[in-house]
Amino acid sequence: MMIVKTKTPTRIDFAGGTLDLYPLYLFMDGGITVNAGLNLYSNVSIETGDDNKINIESIDLDARISYKNIDDMTLEGTTGFIERAVKSYCPSTGINVKTRNTAPKGSGLGASSSLLMALSSALVKLAGDEIDIREIIERGAAIEAAHLGIPTGKQDYYAAMLGGIHILHFDEKGCYPEEITVGPEFKKEIQRSLIVTFTGISHFSGTNNWDMIKKAIDRTGETFDRMLEIKEIAKQTGEAIKKHDLEKIGVLIGNEWECRKRLAPGISNFFIDTAIENARQAGAWGSKLCGAGGGGCMITLTPPEKKKDVMEALLESGIDLLDADLDFNGLVVEVENGSRRPEARGRRPDARCRKSEVGSRRSDL
């Protein structure tokens, strides 16, 4: 019997969400997204069986299903997304799969994508193959697009596999992550200033993202121009993080949100606007919903001395506080096969040559 356990973080995006969508960034001379891993994890455990049965259990969704063999899987229902990934990798034996997301359902933190990366990595390891991060990400994007029936972005996958803080550059050659190296002290400063909350409104990025893509392609209204503004804000946000300028990061987060909520109807509403304004009046530098907007989780940056007041303002607005911190580890793999041995991260793809700015380094991707 072999057991493979994997864990991947979810993500928050500081700026540039949506700009990771293919083919949108090709129309913008490249896209930029700035995000970070978050310690609300996706967990997967796969155990080999003695027969051909495929048993799947999603703990957070309270769903269980069993198939006689892989060909019987319907790829539908609550576990359809998990089934599609399992069928794509086609394990050579029967398996027992257990999954669990710790992020709230509809969080907008890329939890389903994080789970897909954890599951895909476990299936690759189960087959005895080397984990190639870029290969798993490319395949994962295809799996998720096939399941949703619409194009998907890739920022969630990189945060799940790499953790840390990255500027993701998208162009016709693909995605190239630039890791921003931060020391222990700045990590503490971010945590003293960062507030992660859940609006209580379930988020589905597919609808918002597809609407925005169509409007950008058709040059409907000001959507495309707003996206170009968001790209510029994302550039500035990356530079502010490199300089460890938390106040500037917070202000840019607020600017990004003001621009984003004009991209399409439904991205914001009175409840969200009120909560963000209440946080601002309590002293916050800036707030924004994660991902495409419309609900889910929100991040706020605030001066540390104002954090308590801002949290109280958010609670009074009906927003739930989450106990969350940044994750700098990314994918973690553990294999049990008679003995335990932790696995390092998978092989990271080759990087495109580009000069790094002072205060950051290029990921060895």
The 8 nearest C-alpha neighbors of each residue, nearest first, counted from 0:
[[1, 47, 336, 2, 48, 46, 337, 49],
 [2, 0, 336, 47, 46, 335, 3, 334],
 [3, 1, 46, 335, 45, 334, 336, 4],
 [2, 4, 334, 45, 44, 121, 333, 335],
 [5, 3, 44, 333, 43, 332, 334, 45],
 [6, 4, 332, 43, 117, 331, 42, 121],
 [5, 7, 42, 331, 41, 330, 117, 40],
 [6, 8, 330, 159, 41, 40, 329, 117],
 [9, 7, 40, 159, 37, 38, 36, 39],
 [8, 10, 37, 110, 113, 108, 159, 36],
 [11, 9, 36, 37, 108, 35, 158, 109],
 [10, 12, 35, 34, 108, 289, 13, 37],
 [13, 11, 34, 14, 33, 289, 35, 16],
 [12, 14, 34, 33, 252, 11, 15, 236],
 [15, 13, 233, 33, 12, 32, 16, 255],
 [14, 16, 32, 233, 18, 31, 229, 230],
 [15, 17, 18, 290, 32, 14, 291, 12],
 [18, 16, 19, 20, 291, 15, 208, 152],
 [17, 19, 30, 16, 20, 15, 24, 31],
 [20, 18, 152, 17, 153, 30, 154, 169],
 [21, 19, 152, 18, 23, 17, 151, 22],
 [22, 20, 23, 24, 19, 152, 150, 151],
 [21, 23, 25, 24, 20, 26, 150, 212],
 [24, 22, 21, 25, 20, 26, 212, 18],
 [23, 25, 30, 29, 27, 26, 22, 18],
 [26, 24, 23, 27, 22, 29, 28, 170],
 [27, 25, 24, 23, 28, 22, 29, 216],
 [28, 26, 24, 29, 25, 30, 227, 23],
 [29, 27, 25, 26, 24, 30, 170, 171],
 [30, 28, 170, 24, 27, 169, 25, 31],
 [29, 31, 24, 169, 18, 168, 19, 230],
 [32, 30, 168, 167, 15, 230, 233, 169],
 [31, 33, 15, 167, 16, 166, 14, 233],
 [34, 32, 166, 14, 13, 165, 12, 167],
 [33, 35, 12, 13, 11, 165, 164, 32],
 [36, 34, 164, 163, 10, 11, 158, 165],
 [35, 37, 162, 10, 326, 158, 163, 8],
 [38, 36, 325, 326, 10, 9, 8, 39],
 [39, 37, 326, 8, 40, 324, 325, 323],
 [40, 38, 102, 101, 37, 9, 8, 323],
 [41, 39, 8, 7, 101, 38, 9, 100],
 [40, 42, 100, 114, 7, 6, 99, 113],
 [41, 43, 6, 99, 98, 5, 40, 100],
 [44, 42, 98, 5, 4, 97, 118, 117],
 [43, 45, 4, 97, 3, 96, 98, 5],
 [46, 44, 96, 3, 95, 2, 97, 94],
 [47, 45, 2, 95, 94, 1, 48, 3],
 [46, 48, 94, 1, 0, 93, 95, 92],
 [49, 47, 93, 94, 50, 46, 92, 95],
 [48, 50, 93, 47, 51, 92, 0, 52],
 [49, 51, 93, 48, 52, 92, 94, 68],
 [52, 50, 93, 68, 92, 67, 53, 49],
 [53, 51, 67, 93, 68, 66, 50, 54],
 [52, 54, 66, 94, 93, 65, 68, 95],
 [55, 53, 65, 95, 96, 64, 52, 94],
 [54, 56, 96, 64, 63, 95, 97, 65],
 [55, 57, 63, 97, 62, 58, 96, 98],
 [58, 56, 98, 62, 60, 59, 61, 97],
 [57, 59, 61, 99, 60, 56, 98, 62],
 [58, 60, 99, 61, 57, 100, 101, 98],
 [59, 61, 57, 62, 58, 77, 99, 56],
 [62, 60, 58, 59, 57, 63, 56, 77],
 [61, 63, 57, 60, 56, 58, 77, 64],
 [64, 62, 56, 55, 57, 61, 65, 54],
 [63, 65, 55, 54, 56, 62, 66, 78],
 [64, 66, 54, 53, 55, 67, 52, 63],
 [67, 65, 53, 68, 52, 71, 72, 54],
 [68, 66, 52, 51, 53, 71, 65, 69],
 [69, 67, 52, 51, 66, 70, 71, 53],
 [68, 70, 71, 72, 53, 86, 66, 67],
 [69, 71, 68, 72, 86, 67, 73, 66],
 [72, 70, 69, 68, 66, 73, 67, 53],
 [73, 71, 70, 69, 74, 66, 82, 68],
 [72, 74, 75, 71, 79, 82, 76, 70],
 [75, 73, 79, 82, 83, 72, 80, 76],
 [76, 74, 79, 73, 78, 77, 80, 82],
 [77, 75, 79, 78, 74, 73, 80, 62],
 [76, 78, 79, 75, 62, 80, 60, 81],
 [77, 79, 81, 76, 80, 82, 75, 62],
 [80, 78, 74, 75, 82, 76, 81, 77],
 [79, 81, 83, 82, 78, 146, 84, 74],
 [82, 80, 84, 78, 83, 79, 85, 115],
 [83, 81, 79, 85, 74, 84, 80, 86],
 [82, 84, 86, 80, 81, 85, 74, 79],
 [83, 85, 87, 81, 82, 86, 88, 80],
 [84, 86, 82, 88, 87, 83, 89, 81],
 [85, 87, 89, 83, 84, 88, 82, 69],
 [88, 86, 84, 85, 89, 83, 142, 82],
 [87, 89, 85, 86, 90, 84, 122, 123],
 [90, 88, 86, 87, 85, 91, 69, 122],
 [91, 89, 92, 88, 126, 122, 93, 85],
 [90, 92, 89, 93, 126, 51, 94, 88],
 [93, 91, 90, 51, 94, 47, 48, 50],
 [92, 94, 51, 52, 48, 50, 53, 47],
 [95, 93, 47, 48, 53, 46, 96, 92],
 [94, 96, 54, 46, 45, 55, 53, 47],
 [97, 95, 45, 55, 44, 54, 56, 94],
 [96, 98, 56, 44, 43, 57, 55, 45],
 [99, 97, 43, 57, 42, 58, 56, 44],
 [98, 100, 42, 58, 59, 41, 57, 101],
 [101, 99, 41, 102, 59, 40, 42, 110],
 [100, 102, 39, 40, 41, 99, 103, 59],
 [101, 103, 39, 100, 104, 106, 110, 40],
 [104, 102, 106, 105, 101, 197, 100, 295],
 [103, 105, 106, 102, 201, 202, 110, 295],
 [104, 106, 201, 202, 295, 107, 103, 203],
 [107, 105, 295, 296, 103, 108, 104, 202],
 [106, 108, 295, 290, 109, 202, 289, 105],
 [109, 107, 10, 106, 110, 9, 11, 289],
 [108, 110, 112, 155, 107, 111, 9, 113],
 [111, 109, 113, 112, 108, 9, 114, 102],
 [110, 112, 114, 113, 109, 115, 100, 41],
 [113, 111, 115, 109, 114, 110, 155, 156],
 [114, 112, 110, 116, 159, 115, 111, 9],
 [113, 115, 111, 41, 117, 112, 116, 118],
 [114, 116, 112, 118, 113, 117, 119, 111],
 [117, 115, 119, 113, 114, 118, 120, 112],
 [118, 116, 114, 120, 5, 115, 119, 7],
 [117, 119, 115, 121, 116, 120, 43, 114],
 [120, 118, 116, 122, 121, 117, 115, 123],
 [121, 119, 123, 117, 122, 118, 116, 124],
 [120, 122, 124, 118, 119, 123, 3, 125],
 [121, 123, 125, 119, 124, 120, 118, 126],
 [124, 122, 120, 126, 125, 121, 128, 119],
 [125, 123, 127, 121, 126, 122, 128, 120],
 [124, 126, 122, 127, 123, 121, 3, 128],
 [127, 125, 123, 124, 128, 122, 90, 91],
 [128, 126, 124, 125, 123, 129, 122, 130],
 [129, 127, 124, 126, 123, 130, 125, 131],
 [130, 128, 131, 124, 345, 127, 123, 346],
 [129, 131, 345, 346, 132, 128, 123, 120],
 [132, 130, 346, 134, 345, 133, 129, 135],
 [131, 133, 135, 134, 347, 345, 130, 136],
 [132, 134, 136, 135, 131, 348, 137, 347],
 [133, 135, 137, 131, 136, 132, 138, 130],
 [136, 134, 138, 132, 133, 137, 139, 131],
 [135, 137, 139, 133, 134, 138, 156, 132],
 [138, 136, 134, 140, 139, 135, 133, 141],
 [139, 137, 141, 135, 140, 136, 134, 142],
 [138, 140, 136, 142, 141, 137, 135, 143],
 [141, 139, 143, 137, 138, 142, 144, 136],
 [140, 142, 138, 144, 139, 143, 145, 137],
 [143, 141, 139, 145, 140, 144, 138, 146],
 [142, 144, 146, 140, 145, 141, 147, 139],
 [145, 143, 141, 147, 150, 146, 149, 148],
 [144, 146, 148, 142, 143, 147, 141, 149],
 [145, 147, 143, 144, 148, 142, 80, 83],
 [148, 146, 144, 149, 145, 143, 205, 150],
 [147, 149, 145, 144, 146, 150, 143, 205],
 [148, 150, 144, 147, 151, 205, 209, 145],
 [151, 149, 144, 21, 152, 20, 148, 209],
 [152, 150, 144, 20, 140, 149, 153, 143],
 [151, 153, 20, 19, 154, 21, 150, 17],
 [152, 154, 156, 155, 19, 157, 151, 140],
 [153, 155, 157, 156, 152, 19, 158, 32],
 [156, 154, 109, 158, 153, 157, 112, 159],
 [157, 155, 159, 153, 154, 158, 112, 136],
 [156, 158, 160, 159, 154, 155, 161, 153],
 [157, 159, 162, 36, 161, 155, 156, 160],
 [160, 158, 8, 7, 156, 113, 157, 329],
 [159, 161, 330, 329, 157, 158, 156, 162],
 [162, 160, 329, 158, 157, 159, 330, 163],
 [163, 161, 329, 36, 327, 158, 328, 326],
 [164, 162, 327, 35, 36, 326, 161, 165],
 [163, 165, 35, 179, 34, 178, 36, 162],
 [166, 164, 178, 177, 179, 34, 33, 167],
 [165, 167, 33, 177, 176, 32, 237, 168],
 [166, 168, 176, 32, 31, 175, 165, 177],
 [167, 169, 31, 175, 174, 30, 176, 166],
 [170, 168, 174, 30, 29, 173, 31, 167],
 [169, 171, 29, 172, 173, 25, 24, 30],
 [170, 172, 173, 25, 169, 29, 24, 174],
 [173, 171, 170, 174, 169, 175, 351, 29],
 [172, 174, 170, 171, 169, 175, 168, 21],
 [175, 173, 169, 168, 167, 176, 170, 172],
 [174, 176, 168, 167, 177, 169, 173, 350],
 [177, 175, 167, 166, 165, 168, 178, 362],
 [176, 178, 361, 166, 362, 165, 167, 179],
 [177, 179, 165, 362, 361, 360, 164, 180],
 [180, 178, 359, 164, 165, 360, 181, 177],
 [179, 181, 359, 178, 360, 358, 182, 164],
 [182, 180, 185, 179, 186, 183, 358, 359],
 [181, 183, 184, 185, 186, 180, 187, 179],
 [184, 182, 186, 185, 187, 181, 188, 180],
 [183, 185, 187, 186, 182, 188, 181, 189],
 [184, 186, 188, 187, 182, 183, 189, 181],
 [187, 185, 183, 189, 184, 188, 182, 190],
 [186, 188, 184, 190, 185, 189, 191, 183],
 [189, 187, 185, 191, 186, 190, 184, 192],
 [190, 188, 192, 186, 191, 187, 193, 185],
 [189, 191, 193, 187, 192, 188, 186, 324],
 [190, 192, 188, 189, 303, 193, 187, 306],
 [191, 193, 301, 303, 189, 300, 190, 302],
 [194, 192, 300, 190, 189, 299, 191, 195],
 [193, 195, 299, 298, 300, 196, 192, 310],
 [196, 194, 298, 321, 297, 320, 323, 299],
 [195, 197, 320, 321, 297, 319, 296, 298],
 [198, 196, 296, 319, 199, 295, 318, 297],
 [197, 199, 318, 200, 295, 296, 294, 319],
 [198, 200, 197, 201, 295, 318, 319, 294],
 [201, 199, 294, 198, 295, 202, 105, 197],
 [202, 200, 105, 295, 294, 199, 106, 104],
 [201, 203, 105, 294, 295, 107, 293, 106],
 [204, 202, 205, 105, 206, 201, 107, 293],
 [203, 205, 207, 291, 206, 208, 202, 290],
 [206, 204, 208, 203, 207, 209, 149, 147],
 [205, 207, 209, 208, 204, 210, 203, 211],
 [208, 206, 210, 204, 209, 205, 211, 291],
 [207, 209, 211, 205, 210, 206, 204, 212],
 [210, 208, 212, 211, 206, 207, 205, 213],
 [209, 211, 207, 213, 208, 212, 206, 214],
 [210, 212, 214, 208, 209, 213, 215, 207],
 [213, 211, 209, 215, 214, 210, 216, 208],
 [212, 214, 216, 210, 215, 211, 217, 209],
 [213, 215, 219, 211, 217, 212, 216, 218],
 [214, 216, 223, 218, 212, 213, 217, 222],
 [217, 215, 213, 218, 214, 212, 23, 219],
 [216, 218, 214, 219, 215, 213, 212, 223],
 [219, 217, 215, 216, 214, 223, 220, 222],
 [220, 218, 214, 217, 215, 222, 221, 223],
 [221, 219, 222, 218, 214, 223, 215, 224],
 [220, 222, 224, 223, 225, 219, 218, 262],
 [223, 221, 262, 225, 224, 215, 220, 214],
 [222, 224, 215, 226, 225, 221, 218, 227],
 [223, 225, 227, 221, 226, 222, 228, 215],
 [224, 226, 228, 222, 227, 223, 221, 258],
 [227, 225, 229, 223, 228, 224, 230, 222],
 [226, 228, 230, 224, 229, 225, 223, 231],
 [229, 227, 225, 231, 226, 230, 232, 224],
 [228, 230, 226, 232, 227, 231, 15, 255],
 [229, 231, 227, 233, 228, 232, 15, 31],
 [230, 232, 234, 228, 233, 229, 235, 227],
 [231, 233, 229, 235, 234, 230, 236, 228],
 [232, 234, 14, 236, 230, 15, 231, 235],
 [235, 233, 231, 237, 232, 236, 230, 238],
 [234, 236, 232, 238, 233, 237, 239, 231],
 [237, 235, 233, 239, 238, 234, 248, 232],
 [236, 238, 240, 234, 235, 239, 233, 241],
 [237, 239, 241, 235, 236, 240, 242, 234],
 [238, 240, 236, 242, 244, 241, 237, 248],
 [241, 239, 243, 237, 242, 238, 244, 236],
 [240, 242, 238, 358, 239, 243, 359, 237],
 [241, 243, 239, 240, 244, 238, 358, 357],
 [244, 242, 240, 241, 245, 239, 185, 181],
 [245, 243, 239, 242, 247, 246, 240, 248],
 [246, 244, 248, 247, 243, 249, 240, 189],
 [245, 247, 249, 248, 244, 250, 284, 302],
 [248, 246, 250, 249, 245, 244, 251, 239],
 [249, 247, 245, 251, 246, 250, 236, 239],
 [248, 250, 285, 284, 300, 252, 246, 247],
 [249, 251, 247, 253, 285, 284, 252, 248],
 [252, 250, 254, 248, 253, 249, 255, 247],
 [253, 251, 249, 255, 250, 254, 285, 286],
 [252, 254, 285, 286, 256, 250, 251, 255],
 [255, 253, 251, 257, 256, 252, 250, 258],
 [256, 254, 252, 258, 253, 257, 259, 251],
 [255, 257, 259, 253, 287, 258, 254, 260],
 [258, 256, 254, 255, 259, 260, 253, 261],
 [257, 259, 255, 256, 260, 261, 225, 254],
 [260, 258, 256, 261, 262, 257, 255, 225],
 [259, 261, 266, 262, 258, 257, 267, 256],
 [262, 260, 259, 263, 258, 257, 264, 225],
 [261, 263, 222, 259, 260, 211, 225, 264],
 [262, 264, 261, 266, 211, 265, 260, 210],
 [265, 263, 266, 262, 261, 267, 260, 207],
 [264, 266, 267, 293, 263, 268, 207, 292],
 [267, 265, 293, 292, 260, 264, 263, 268],
 [266, 268, 265, 293, 260, 271, 292, 272],
 [269, 267, 271, 270, 272, 265, 266, 293],
 [268, 270, 272, 271, 273, 267, 274, 275],
 [269, 271, 273, 268, 272, 274, 316, 267],
 [272, 270, 274, 273, 268, 269, 267, 275],
 [273, 271, 269, 275, 274, 270, 268, 276],
 [272, 274, 276, 270, 271, 275, 269, 277],
 [273, 275, 277, 271, 316, 276, 272, 313],
 [276, 274, 278, 272, 277, 273, 286, 271],
 [275, 277, 279, 273, 278, 274, 272, 280],
 [276, 278, 274, 280, 279, 275, 312, 273],
 [277, 279, 281, 275, 309, 276, 280, 283],
 [280, 278, 283, 276, 282, 281, 277, 275],
 [279, 281, 277, 282, 278, 276, 283, 309],
 [282, 280, 278, 309, 279, 308, 283, 277],
 [281, 283, 279, 280, 305, 309, 278, 284],
 [284, 282, 301, 279, 285, 278, 300, 281],
 [283, 285, 249, 301, 250, 300, 246, 279],
 [286, 284, 253, 249, 250, 283, 252, 300],
 [285, 287, 299, 253, 298, 252, 275, 300],
 [288, 286, 256, 297, 298, 253, 252, 289],
 [287, 289, 297, 292, 296, 298, 290, 294],
 [290, 288, 297, 107, 296, 12, 11, 292],
 [289, 291, 16, 107, 292, 288, 12, 108],
 [290, 292, 204, 17, 207, 208, 16, 289],
 [293, 291, 266, 288, 294, 290, 289, 267],
 [292, 294, 266, 267, 265, 202, 291, 295],
 [295, 293, 202, 200, 292, 201, 198, 296],
 [294, 296, 106, 202, 107, 201, 105, 200],
 [297, 295, 197, 106, 196, 289, 288, 198],
 [296, 298, 288, 196, 287, 289, 195, 197],
 [299, 297, 195, 286, 194, 287, 288, 196],
 [298, 300, 286, 194, 285, 193, 301, 195],
 [301, 299, 193, 249, 192, 284, 285, 283],
 [300, 302, 283, 192, 284, 306, 303, 305],
 [301, 303, 305, 304, 192, 306, 283, 300],
 [304, 302, 192, 306, 305, 191, 301, 307],
 [303, 305, 302, 306, 307, 301, 308, 192],
 [306, 304, 302, 303, 308, 307, 282, 309],
 [307, 305, 309, 303, 308, 304, 301, 310],
 [308, 306, 310, 309, 305, 311, 304, 303],
 [307, 309, 311, 305, 306, 310, 281, 312],
 [310, 308, 312, 306, 281, 278, 311, 307],
 [311, 309, 313, 307, 312, 308, 306, 314],
 [310, 312, 314, 308, 309, 313, 315, 307],
 [313, 311, 309, 315, 310, 314, 278, 277],
 [312, 314, 316, 310, 318, 315, 311, 274],
 [315, 313, 318, 311, 317, 316, 312, 319],
 [314, 316, 312, 317, 313, 311, 318, 274],
 [315, 317, 313, 314, 274, 318, 312, 273],
 [316, 318, 314, 315, 313, 319, 198, 274],
 [317, 319, 198, 314, 313, 316, 197, 196],
 [320, 318, 197, 196, 314, 198, 321, 317],
 [319, 321, 196, 195, 197, 318, 322, 314],
 [322, 320, 196, 195, 323, 319, 197, 194],
 [321, 323, 320, 324, 195, 196, 194, 39],
 [324, 322, 321, 38, 195, 39, 37, 325],
 [325, 323, 38, 37, 190, 326, 322, 39],
 [324, 326, 37, 36, 38, 327, 35, 323],
 [325, 327, 36, 37, 38, 162, 328, 163],
 [326, 328, 163, 162, 329, 36, 325, 161],
 [329, 327, 162, 326, 330, 161, 163, 331],
 [328, 330, 162, 161, 160, 159, 7, 8],
 [329, 331, 7, 160, 6, 344, 161, 159],
 [330, 332, 6, 5, 329, 7, 344, 333],
 [333, 331, 5, 342, 4, 341, 330, 334],
 [332, 334, 341, 4, 342, 3, 340, 5],
 [335, 333, 3, 2, 340, 339, 336, 4],
 [336, 334, 339, 2, 338, 1, 337, 3],
 [337, 335, 1, 338, 334, 2, 0, 339],
 [336, 338, 335, 339, 1, 0, 334, 2],
 [339, 337, 336, 335, 340, 334, 1, 341],
 [340, 338, 335, 334, 341, 336, 337, 333],
 [339, 341, 334, 333, 342, 338, 335, 336],
 [342, 340, 333, 332, 334, 343, 339, 331],
 [341, 343, 332, 333, 340, 344, 331, 334],
 [344, 342, 345, 341, 332, 331, 330, 333],
 [345, 343, 330, 342, 331, 346, 332, 130],
 [344, 346, 130, 131, 132, 347, 343, 129],
 [347, 345, 131, 130, 132, 348, 344, 129],
 [346, 348, 364, 132, 345, 131, 363, 349],
 [349, 347, 364, 133, 350, 346, 132, 131],
 [350, 348, 364, 347, 351, 363, 133, 175],
 [351, 349, 364, 363, 352, 348, 175, 362],
 [350, 352, 353, 349, 175, 364, 172, 361],
 [353, 351, 350, 354, 361, 349, 355, 175],
 [354, 352, 351, 355, 361, 350, 177, 356],
 [353, 355, 356, 352, 361, 360, 357, 351],
 [356, 354, 360, 361, 359, 353, 357, 177],
 [355, 357, 359, 358, 354, 360, 241, 238],
 [356, 358, 359, 355, 241, 360, 242, 354],
 [359, 357, 241, 356, 180, 242, 360, 179],
 [360, 358, 179, 180, 357, 356, 241, 355],
 [361, 359, 355, 178, 179, 362, 180, 177],
 [360, 362, 177, 178, 355, 363, 359, 176],
 [363, 361, 178, 364, 177, 176, 360, 350],
 [362, 364, 350, 361, 347, 349, 348, 178],
 [363, 348, 350, 349, 347, 362, 176, 175]]
